Amino acid sequence: MSTLRDLAEEHTHLRPADIDHLHRIAGDWQLLSDLSFADLLLWVPVDAEGTFLCVAQVRPTTAPTAYQDDQVGRIIGGSEVAHLGVAYSQGRIWREGDPVWYGDVPARHEAIPVRLRTADGEAGEVIAVVGRDTNLSTARTPSQLELNYLTTADDLAQMIADGTFPPPRHPGETTSAPRVGDGLVRLDAGGKVTYASPNAQSAYRRLGYASHLVGEDLAALHRRLAGDPLDGTEAANGILAALRGEAPPRREIDARGATMLTRALPLMPAGVPIGALVLVRDITEVRRRDRALITKDATIREIHHRVKNNLQTVAALLRLQARRVAMPEARVALEESVRRVASIALVHETLSMSSDEAVEFDGIVDRVASAATEVAATEVSVGMRRRGSFGVLPAEIATSLVMVLNELLLNAVEHGFPPADEPDDAPPPPTTGVVPAAVAEVDPSARPEVVVSAHRFRKMLHVSVTDNGRGLPPEFDAERGSRLGLQIVRALVTGELRGTIELRAGAKGGTEALLVVPLARNAPDGRSQG
């Protein structure tokens, strides 16, 4: 299904600012739909003949919908849109007319013109129409709650026609907010409560206020209830700002171990301040879970920090042991173990500074590549280059992948480029690396270089490690290789990473290692985990 912006840009001549305003309406109109007990449809004109296109729709959570089918993308004209045409051309809310039928469902039509105010605050031209269609099949005598909902909905509808609703969003403010069903309080122009829904009354009881809210000065009440005077002052100032016609940011109040989120909206139909609407939501349990998650995250980061320290200690002990070993082969094996342990420690170091169990892997690859050129036992200066991005990887993938890349990079540096005094036809030296060096002709003008490339495609990570060195020997068999480095790489790629690896001659000489690693894991019950 096309988005609101796609439909508007394809079928209309609305300006970007107009479309942005329609997006803001669609982001905030669930409130109006719930208060109206009605479906809201956003219609834009597509030609001069009075044809309209539906670019957005929202259904009420407080009443049955009037439409079983989605209306977005529907183009209608003629008598079916006469009410939309009146609202659009005359710039007024249309409420006349008899009920209409959609199949077996009777519905009442209303049409609300949408204006975008100009830069100087004046009411601009009508750019769209909001259709408010109410399912009448369950019509009955409305309760006090429903009457207050409908009265407030009419005020907000007039504000849409005036161009003053929805209010501008504050920088960094999310779209999450209390909904009508969470709790609603209506204030008069003096800030006194004229109505409070049962859920709103319950939310204030959690904060320690047991009396009825009607007649209370809500701003003063917030100052009294808040455990933190600063929180109470900010919440009270928000209500006072709404009474002045401003749209304050959402506020939280903490008292007696409970937390309540508040959102204050000015009520200014026809530009006249008549009071404010305050939506409240008890978020005590949500904040308790947030605190638990913060504590858990801090514990996990501390664990990664300690694991990193322990691994660095192990690497230091192996390094000391290597200095005391007389056998060259044993010393080389210990030094390679040091590098492997250090590469794992690098992942845990990154995780200890991260807020979740995922790491930005590009930085780790760059550090491992830099270390490979510094510690590799070769006299040749080899350049390292990364192409593409690994992106953010989960810890279980990053830990194994960094060991694989460490082995491949060290091997490419140490065994892909022979020292200057080594004859090209000399056999490769003994090594525990992944890929033994080959006897091949190397372009003397080419700068020795290893390139690590990465890209994602269809939930798969494709990685290549390519060098322009002397390549693989003719008798090389990756599947039957008995060297420790090769065994580590094969075991990690096919086991821990559940991927594939291919070692082959590069298209322009040298060696190329190709890895394909799935980014989505399967849970024990067969479900995919991203």
C-alpha positions in Angstrom: 0.0 0.0 0.0 1.3 3.4 -0.9 2.0 5.9 1.8 0.2 9.2 2.4 3.2 11.1 0.8 3.3 8.8 -2.2 -0.4 9.2 -2.9 -0.4 12.9 -2.4 2.7 13.5 -4.6 1.4 11.2 -7.4 -2.2 12.5 -7.6 -2.1 16.1 -6.3 -0.2 19.4 -6.5 0.1 19.8 -2.8 3.3 21.5 -1.5 5.8 19.7 0.7 4.6 21.9 3.7 1.0 20.9 3.0 1.9 17.2 3.0 3.9 17.6 6.2 0.9 19.1 7.9 -1.3 16.2 6.7 1.3 13.8 8.1 1.1 15.6 11.5 -2.7 15.3 11.4 -2.5 11.6 10.7 0.1 11.2 13.5 -2.3 12.7 16.1 -5.8 12.0 14.9 -6.4 8.8 16.8 -7.3 11.1 19.7 -10.0 12.8 17.6 -11.3 9.4 16.3 -11.6 8.0 19.8 -13.3 11.1 21.2 -15.7 11.1 18.2 -16.5 7.4 18.3 -16.0 7.6 14.5 -13.8 6.7 11.6 -11.6 9.5 10.2 -10.7 9.6 6.5 -8.3 12.1 5.0 -9.4 13.2 1.6 -7.5 15.4 -0.9 -8.8 16.8 -4.1 -7.3 15.4 -7.3 -9.0 17.6 -10.0 -11.2 20.5 -10.6 -14.3 18.3 -11.1 -14.6 17.6 -7.4 -12.9 14.2 -7.3 -11.3 13.2 -4.0 -8.6 10.6 -3.0 -8.4 9.0 0.4 -4.8 9.1 1.6 -5.2 8.0 5.2 -7.7 6.4 7.5 -8.0 5.7 11.3 -10.6 3.6 13.1 -11.8 4.4 16.7 -10.8 2.2 19.6 -14.0 3.3 21.5 -16.7 2.3 19.0 -17.3 -0.1 16.0 -15.9 1.0 12.7 -18.1 2.2 9.8 -15.8 0.5 7.2 -14.8 -3.1 7.2 -12.5 -2.5 4.2 -9.6 -0.1 4.0 -10.4 3.1 2.2 -6.9 4.4 1.5 -6.2 4.8 -2.2 -9.9 5.0 -3.0 -10.9 7.7 -5.5 -14.5 8.9 -5.6 -16.5 11.7 -7.1 -20.0 13.0 -7.9 -22.8 13.0 -5.4 -20.9 10.6 -3.1 -18.5 13.4 -2.2 -20.9 16.3 -2.1 -20.3 16.8 1.6 -16.5 16.9 1.1 -17.0 19.4 -1.7 -19.0 21.8 0.6 -16.4 21.6 3.3 -13.5 22.1 0.9 -15.0 25.0 -1.1 -16.8 26.8 1.7 -14.1 26.1 4.4 -16.7 25.1 7.1 -17.6 21.9 8.9 -20.4 20.1 7.2 -22.9 18.2 9.4 -26.1 18.2 7.4 -27.6 15.3 5.6 -29.3 12.0 6.3 -27.5 8.8 7.3 -26.0 6.7 4.5 -25.6 3.0 4.3 -22.5 0.9 3.8 -23.9 -2.5 3.2 -25.8 -3.3 6.4 -24.1 -0.5 8.4 -25.9 3.0 8.7 -23.4 5.8 9.1 -23.5 9.6 9.7 -21.3 11.7 7.5 -19.4 14.8 8.6 -16.7 16.8 6.8 -14.0 18.9 8.4 -11.9 21.3 6.3 -8.1 21.1 6.9 -6.1 24.4 6.9 -2.4 25.0 7.2 -1.8 28.4 9.0 0.6 30.8 7.2 3.9 31.9 8.5 2.4 35.0 10.1 -0.2 32.9 11.9 -3.2 33.6 9.7 -5.6 30.9 8.6 -4.5 29.6 5.2 -6.4 28.0 2.4 -8.2 24.6 2.7 -5.8 21.9 1.5 -7.8 18.7 2.4 -10.9 17.4 4.2 -11.2 15.0 7.1 -14.3 12.8 6.8 -15.8 11.9 10.2 -18.1 8.9 9.7 -19.9 7.4 12.6 -21.3 3.9 12.8 -25.0 4.3 13.9 -25.8 0.6 14.3 -25.2 0.8 18.1 -26.7 4.3 18.7 -28.1 4.8 22.2 -28.5 7.6 24.8 -25.0 8.8 25.5 -23.5 8.7 29.0 -21.8 11.6 30.7 -18.5 10.3 29.6 -19.6 10.0 26.0 -21.1 13.6 26.0 -17.8 15.0 27.3 -15.9 13.0 24.7 -18.1 14.3 21.9 -18.0 17.9 23.1 -14.2 17.8 23.2 -14.1 16.2 19.8 -16.2 19.0 18.3 -13.7 21.5 19.8 -10.7 19.7 18.2 -12.5 19.4 14.9 -13.0 23.2 14.8 -9.3 23.6 15.6 -8.5 21.4 12.6 -10.6 23.7 10.5 -8.8 26.7 12.0 -5.4 25.2 11.4 -4.5 25.1 15.1 -4.6 21.3 15.6 -2.5 19.3 15.9 0.0 21.4 17.7 3.7 21.4 16.6 5.8 18.6 18.0 8.6 19.5 20.3 12.2 18.6 19.2 13.1 15.0 20.2 9.5 14.3 21.4 8.3 10.8 20.5 4.8 10.0 19.2 3.9 8.0 22.3 1.3 9.7 24.5 -1.6 8.9 26.7 -4.7 7.9 24.8 -8.4 8.7 25.5 -9.0 5.4 27.2 -6.0 5.9 29.6 -7.6 8.9 31.3 -9.1 12.3 30.3 -9.5 15.5 32.2 -11.2 18.6 30.9 -10.4 22.0 32.3 -12.3 25.3 31.9 -10.5 28.6 31.0 -9.5 29.1 34.7 -7.8 25.7 35.0 -10.5 24.1 37.1 -11.5 20.5 36.4 -15.0 20.2 34.8 -14.8 16.5 34.0 -12.5 13.6 34.8 -13.0 10.1 33.3 -13.0 7.1 35.7 -9.5 6.0 34.5 -8.2 9.5 35.1 -9.6 9.5 38.6 -7.9 6.1 39.2 -4.5 7.4 38.0 -4.6 10.3 40.4 -5.5 8.0 43.2 -2.3 6.1 42.5 -0.5 9.4 43.1 -2.2 9.8 46.5 -5.2 12.0 45.7 -8.4 10.2 46.9 -11.0 12.9 46.4 -13.0 13.8 43.3 -11.1 15.9 40.7 -14.1 18.0 39.6 -13.7 21.6 40.8 -9.9 21.2 41.6 -7.3 23.6 40.2 -5.2 20.9 38.4 -2.0 22.9 38.2 -2.0 23.5 41.9 -2.9 19.9 42.5 0.2 18.8 40.5 2.4 21.0 42.6 1.0 19.4 45.8 1.2 15.8 44.6 4.6 15.6 43.0 7.3 14.0 45.2 9.9 16.1 43.4 9.0 19.8 43.5 10.7 20.3 40.1 8.5 17.7 38.5 5.4 19.3 40.0 6.3 22.7 38.9 7.0 21.6 35.3 3.7 19.7 35.2 1.8 22.7 36.6 3.5 25.0 34.1 2.5 22.7 31.3 -1.1 23.0 32.2 -0.9 26.8 32.5 0.8 26.9 29.1 -2.1 24.9 27.6 -4.6 27.3 29.1 -2.7 30.2 27.3 -3.1 28.4 24.0 0.4 26.8 23.9 1.2 23.2 23.4 3.6 22.1 26.2 5.7 18.9 26.0 4.6 15.7 27.8 5.4 15.6 31.5 5.8 12.9 34.1 4.8 13.1 37.8 6.2 10.8 40.4 4.6 10.5 43.8 4.2 7.7 46.4 6.0 5.2 44.1 3.7 5.8 41.2 4.4 7.6 37.9 1.9 9.3 35.7 2.5 10.7 32.2 0.5 13.8 31.3 -0.2 15.6 28.0 -2.0 18.9 28.0 -3.6 20.3 24.9 -5.2 23.7 24.5 -8.8 24.0 23.5 -9.2 27.0 21.2 -12.1 26.6 18.8 -12.4 29.6 16.5 -9.3 31.0 18.2 -11.0 31.5 21.6 -9.3 29.8 24.6 -12.0 27.9 26.4 -9.8 25.6 28.5 -7.6 22.6 28.1 -7.7 18.8 27.6 -5.3 16.8 29.8 -4.7 13.2 28.9 -3.1 11.1 31.7 -1.7 7.6 31.8 -0.4 5.5 34.7 3.0 4.3 33.6 4.2 3.0 37.0 4.8 -0.5 35.7 6.5 0.8 32.5 9.0 2.8 34.5 9.7 -0.1 36.9 10.6 -2.2 33.9 12.7 0.5 32.5 14.7 0.7 35.7 15.1 -3.0 35.8 16.4 -3.0 32.2 18.8 -0.2 33.0 20.1 -2.2 35.9 20.4 -5.3 33.7 22.2 -3.4 31.0 24.7 -2.0 33.5 25.3 -5.5 34.8 25.8 -6.9 31.4 28.3 -4.1 30.5 30.2 -4.8 33.7 30.4 -8.5 32.8 31.7 -7.7 29.4 34.3 -5.3 31.0 35.5 -8.0 33.3 35.6 -10.6 30.6 37.7 -8.2 28.5 40.1 -7.7 31.5 40.3 -11.5 32.1 41.1 -12.1 28.4 43.8 -9.4 28.4 45.3 -11.1 31.4 45.3 -14.4 29.7 46.9 -12.8 26.6 49.6 -11.2 28.8 50.4 -14.5 30.5 50.7 -16.2 27.1 52.9 -13.4 25.9 55.2 -13.9 29.0 55.3 -17.6 28.4 56.2 -17.1 24.7 59.2 -15.1 25.7 60.5 -17.9 27.9 60.0 -20.7 25.3 63.1 -21.8 23.4 61.4 -23.7 20.6 60.6 -21.4 17.7 57.5 -23.4 16.7 56.1 -23.2 20.3 56.8 -19.5 20.5 55.0 -18.9 17.2 52.0 -20.9 18.4 51.8 -19.0 21.6 52.1 -15.6 19.8 49.2 -16.6 17.5 47.2 -17.6 20.6 47.9 -14.2 22.0 46.5 -12.5 18.9 43.4 -14.7 18.9 42.6 -14.0 22.5 43.2 -10.2 22.0 40.8 -10.2 19.1 38.0 -11.7 21.2 38.8 -9.2 24.0 38.3 -6.4 21.5 34.7 -7.4 20.9 34.0 -7.6 24.7 35.6 -4.2 25.1 33.2 -2.7 22.5 30.3 -4.5 24.2 31.2 -3.1 27.6 30.7 0.4 26.1 27.5 -0.4 24.2 23.9 -0.1 25.5 22.8 -3.4 24.0 24.2 -6.8 23.0 25.3 -5.5 19.5 28.4 -3.8 18.3 29.3 -1.4 15.5 31.6 -3.9 13.7 33.4 -1.5 11.3 35.6 -0.1 14.0 36.5 -3.5 15.3 37.6 -4.7 11.8 39.7 -1.6 11.3 41.5 -2.2 14.6 42.1 -5.9 13.9 43.4 -5.0 10.4 45.7 -2.4 11.8 47.0 -4.9 14.4 47.6 -7.5 11.7 50.0 -5.3 9.8 51.8 -4.4 13.0 52.4 -7.9 14.5 52.6 -10.0 11.3 56.1 -11.6 10.9 56.9 -10.1 7.5 59.4 -7.5 6.2 57.0 -6.3 3.5 54.9 -3.2 4.2 51.3 -4.2 3.4 48.4 -1.7 3.1 45.0 -2.5 4.6 41.7 -1.2 3.2 38.1 -1.7 4.1 35.3 -1.4 1.5 31.7 -1.3 2.4 30.2 -1.6 5.9 29.5 -4.5 8.2 27.0 -2.4 10.2 25.8 -3.4 13.6 26.2 -7.0 14.5 24.9 -9.0 17.5 27.5 -10.2 20.0 27.2 -13.9 19.1 28.1 -13.1 15.5 30.7 -10.5 16.2 32.8 -12.7 18.5 33.2 -15.5 16.1 33.5 -13.3 13.0 36.4 -11.2 14.5 38.4 -14.4 15.1 37.8 -15.5 11.5 38.8 -12.2 10.1 41.9 -12.1 12.4 43.1 -15.4 11.0 42.4 -14.4 7.4 44.1 -11.0 7.7 47.2 -12.4 9.4 47.5 -15.1 6.9 47.1 -12.7 4.0 49.8 -10.4 5.4 52.3 -13.0 6.5 52.0 -15.6 3.7 50.7 -13.6 0.7 53.8 -11.4 0.3 57.3 -13.0 0.4 60.2 -11.0 1.9 62.3 -9.1 -0.7 65.2 -11.5 -0.3 63.1 -14.7 -0.7 63.2 -16.1 -4.2 59.8 -16.4 -5.9 60.2 -20.1 -6.4 61.0 -20.8 -2.8 58.5 -23.1 -1.0 56.3 -21.6 1.6 57.6 -21.6 5.2 56.0 -23.7 7.8 53.0 -21.9 9.4 49.9 -22.5 11.4 48.1 -19.8 9.4 44.9 -20.3 7.3 46.2 -20.2 3.7 49.7 -21.3 2.9 51.6 -19.0 0.6 51.8 -20.1 -3.0 54.6 -20.0 -5.6 53.3 -17.5 -8.1 54.5 -14.5 -10.0 53.8 -11.2 -8.3 53.7 -7.9 -10.1 56.7 -6.0 -8.6 55.0 -2.6 -9.4 51.8 -3.5 -7.4 51.7 -2.1 -3.9 51.1 -5.0 -1.4 47.5 -4.6 -0.2 44.7 -6.5 1.5 41.1 -5.4 1.0 38.3 -6.4 3.4 34.8 -6.0 1.7 31.4 -6.3 3.2 27.8 -5.9 2.2 24.4 -7.1 3.2 21.9 -8.7 1.0 18.6 -10.4 2.0 19.6 -10.9 5.6 22.9 -12.3 4.6 26.3 -10.8 5.3 28.8 -11.2 2.4 32.5 -10.7 3.3 35.6 -11.0 1.2 39.3 -10.8 2.2 41.4 -10.3 -0.9 45.1 -9.8 -1.3 47.2 -9.1 -4.4 50.0 -11.4 -3.2 51.4 -14.6 -4.7 48.2 -16.7 -4.4 47.4 -20.3 -3.6 49.7 -23.3 -4.4 48.3 -25.7 -7.1 47.9 -28.6 -4.5 46.1 -26.5 -1.9 42.8 -28.1 -0.6 40.8 -26.0 1.8 38.6 -28.9 2.9 41.5 -31.2 3.8 44.0 -28.6 5.2 45.3 -29.7 8.6 46.7 -26.4 9.8 45.3 -25.0 13.0 44.3 -21.6 11.6 42.4 -23.2 8.8 40.6 -25.6 11.2 39.6 -22.6 13.4 38.2 -20.7 10.5 36.2 -23.7 9.1 34.9 -24.6 12.6 33.8 -21.0 13.4 32.2 -20.3 10.0 30.3 -23.5 9.5 29.5 -24.1 13.2 29.1 -20.9 15.2 28.2 -18.6 12.3 26.3 -21.2 10.3 27.7 -19.8 7.1 30.0 -20.9 4.3 33.6 -20.0 3.3 35.4 -20.4 0.0 39.1 -19.9 -0.6 40.1 -19.4 -4.2 42.5 -17.6 -6.5 41.8 -13.9 -7.0 40.6 -12.7 -10.4 43.7 -10.6 -10.8 46.1 -12.8 -8.9 46.5 -13.2 -5.1 44.0 -15.0 -2.9 40.4 -14.4 -2.1 38.4 -15.7 0.9 34.6 -15.4 0.5 32.3 -15.7 3.5 28.5 -15.7 3.6 27.0 -15.5 7.1 23.2 -15.4 7.9 22.2 -12.4 10.0 18.9 -13.9 11.2 19.1 -16.9 13.6 16.5 -19.5 14.2 15.2 -20.0 17.7 14.8 -23.6 19.1 11.1 -23.5 18.2 12.0 -22.7 14.6 11.1 -19.0 14.6 13.5 -16.5 13.1 15.5 -14.2 15.4 16.9 -11.0 13.8 
